[in-house]
Amino acid sequence: ANFHTEVVKVNSKKIQVYLLDLQFKNPTVQNSDVTGSHYIGHSEYKLNCRVKKKKFFECISKTELTEGHLKITSRRNEATTYDAFYPLPLRLAEKSNTASEPVSGDKTKLNHHHH
């Protein structure tokens, strides 16, 4: 059960995470979950993620998402859970964002990860 994880920067402490099918469509939160962590050096700060508008997960950080990296753990529609890593800071919407190794990908306006 493959899927795409799209991360959209809202502001310096808030992101939206979309769980999409292989055609980058049909976001779902049903039977799905997202957790996130912000890593700065050896410190980990958990993100508070919750479903919004029955379409995506909104994740809020207590720390500014300006350095280090994000780890997003997601499961779509009861599929296998996957981790995606994003270097910070996330770029603005008009620039592409790429998940770091061992996964990679980019999509205009979005941070992208393929599972």
C-alpha positions as CSV (number, residue, x, y, z in Angstrom):
1,A,0.0,0.0,0.0
2,N,2.1,2.9,-1.3
3,F,1.3,6.5,-0.7
4,H,2.7,10.0,-0.7
5,T,3.3,12.3,2.3
6,E,3.0,16.0,1.5
7,V,4.2,18.6,4.0
8,V,3.1,22.2,3.7
9,K,4.6,25.0,5.7
10,V,1.9,27.2,7.3
11,N,4.2,29.4,9.5
12,S,7.4,29.0,11.6
13,K,5.7,26.6,14.0
14,K,2.9,25.0,12.0
15,I,2.8,22.5,9.1
16,Q,0.1,20.6,7.3
17,V,0.6,16.9,6.4
18,Y,-1.4,15.4,3.6
19,L,-1.6,11.6,3.0
20,L,-2.2,11.2,-0.7
21,D,-2.5,8.3,-3.1
22,L,0.1,7.6,-5.8
23,Q,-1.5,10.1,-8.2
24,F,-1.0,12.9,-5.5
25,K,-4.8,12.9,-5.0
26,N,-7.5,11.8,-2.5
27,P,-6.1,13.0,0.8
28,T,-7.4,10.9,3.7
29,V,-7.3,10.9,7.4
30,Q,-9.6,7.8,7.8
31,N,-7.7,4.9,9.5
32,S,-4.6,7.1,9.3
33,D,-2.3,8.8,11.7
34,V,0.7,11.2,11.7
35,T,3.2,12.0,14.4
36,G,6.2,14.3,14.1
37,S,9.4,15.3,15.8
38,H,11.7,18.3,15.4
39,Y,15.3,17.5,16.0
40,I,17.9,20.1,16.8
41,G,21.3,18.5,17.4
42,H,20.7,15.8,19.9
43,S,17.4,17.3,21.2
44,E,14.0,16.0,20.1
45,Y,10.8,18.1,20.4
46,K,7.5,16.3,19.7
47,L,5.0,18.0,17.4
48,N,1.3,18.1,18.4
49,C,-0.6,16.6,15.3
50,R,-4.3,16.4,14.9
51,V,-6.9,16.0,12.1
52,K,-8.1,19.2,10.5
53,K,-11.1,19.6,8.1
54,K,-11.2,15.8,7.7
55,K,-8.6,16.2,5.0
56,F,-5.1,16.7,6.5
57,F,-3.1,16.6,9.8
58,E,-2.0,19.9,11.3
59,C,1.2,19.7,13.3
60,I,2.3,22.4,15.8
61,S,5.7,22.7,17.2
62,K,6.8,24.4,20.5
63,T,10.0,25.3,18.7
64,E,10.7,27.4,15.6
65,L,11.1,25.1,12.6
66,T,14.1,27.0,11.3
67,E,17.0,24.6,11.9
68,G,17.7,20.9,12.3
69,H,15.2,18.5,10.7
70,L,11.7,17.1,10.9
71,K,10.8,13.4,11.2
72,I,7.2,12.7,10.1
73,T,5.9,9.2,10.8
74,S,2.7,8.5,8.9
75,R,0.3,5.7,8.2
76,R,-2.4,6.0,5.5
77,N,-5.6,4.0,5.5
78,E,-4.1,1.2,7.8
79,A,-1.1,0.8,5.5
80,T,2.4,0.3,6.8
81,T,3.9,3.1,8.9
82,Y,6.8,5.0,7.3
83,D,9.2,7.7,8.4
84,A,10.2,10.7,6.2
85,F,12.9,13.2,7.1
86,Y,12.9,16.9,6.0
87,P,15.8,19.3,6.4
88,L,14.9,22.6,7.9
89,P,14.1,25.3,7.2
90,L,11.3,24.3,4.8
91,R,11.3,26.5,1.7
92,L,8.6,28.9,0.8
93,A,5.7,27.6,-1.3
94,E,7.2,28.6,-4.7
95,K,10.4,26.6,-4.1
96,S,10.6,22.8,-4.0
97,N,11.3,20.9,-0.8
98,T,13.0,17.6,-0.8
99,A,13.1,14.9,1.9
100,S,16.6,13.9,2.8
101,E,18.2,10.5,2.3
102,P,17.3,7.7,2.3
103,V,14.2,9.1,0.6
104,S,13.9,11.9,-1.9
105,G,11.4,13.7,-4.0
106,D,10.0,17.2,-4.6
107,K,6.8,18.8,-5.8
108,T,6.2,22.4,-6.5
109,K,4.7,24.2,-3.4
110,L,5.0,21.1,-1.3
111,N,7.5,19.0,0.7
112,H,7.1,15.5,-0.7
113,H,7.9,12.0,0.3
114,H,6.9,8.8,-1.5
115,H,6.3,5.6,0.5
